Amino acid sequence: MPSSVISHIKYFADKQVLRITYVSGMMYDYLHVPENIYNDMRNAFSKGTFLNKFIKGHYEFEKVNR
């Protein structure tokens, strides 16, 4: 998953939480994300474009403090 913006994505199906780790090290949980959206993101050619178009502004989010 090479991306200039996203370092890692993880999905917690039991909670419908999509966790995005950015290359900056910042980590955010996007809430109530259906599994099919996660799968679509995994299969997207550009993860960053998918994030901007289908995740940001569509789902609530929380910053994850490590």
N, C-alpha and C positions, 0 to 999 in steps of 0.2 A: 504494500500500500504506500508507494512513494507519494508524499504530499509536501508541499512547501509550507503548509499551515498546520496540518494535523500529524501528530506523532503516533497516536494510538487511539483506537476505538474499542469499547467493550460494552456489551449489552447484558443487563440483568433482567432476564425474561420474567422472573417471578414478581418483579416490581415495575416492569416496563420503564426502566431507566437506561438511557443511553449516556455513557460516560465518554467524554472527549478529552484527550490529553493533547494540548497544543505543543508545538515545537518549543515554545517559550517556557514550557513546564507547567503552565497554568492548567487546571483541570476543572471541568464543569460537568454536572449531571443535568441532562435534559429529561424532564419528567413526563410520564404518560405517553411515551413514544411506542406506538405499536410495533410488533416484531417485524412486520412486513416493511416498515420504513427503515428499520435497521438493516434488513437484508438488502433492500434497494441501495442503501448507502454503501454497504460492503461491495456491491457489484458495480457501483458507479465508476465511470472512468476518472472523474475528478471528485475526490471526497470533499474538497473545500467548496467547490461550486455547489455540490449537493447540499452541504451544510448550510450555505447561505440561502439557497433557494427553497429548501424544504424543512429545515429544522429551526434555524434562527427566526424569531418572530412568530413561530407557529406553536412552540412548546415552552412551558415555563422552565426555568433553569435555576440551578444553585451552584455557587462556586464551592469546590471541594477543598477544604483545608486539610493538608496532610499532617 
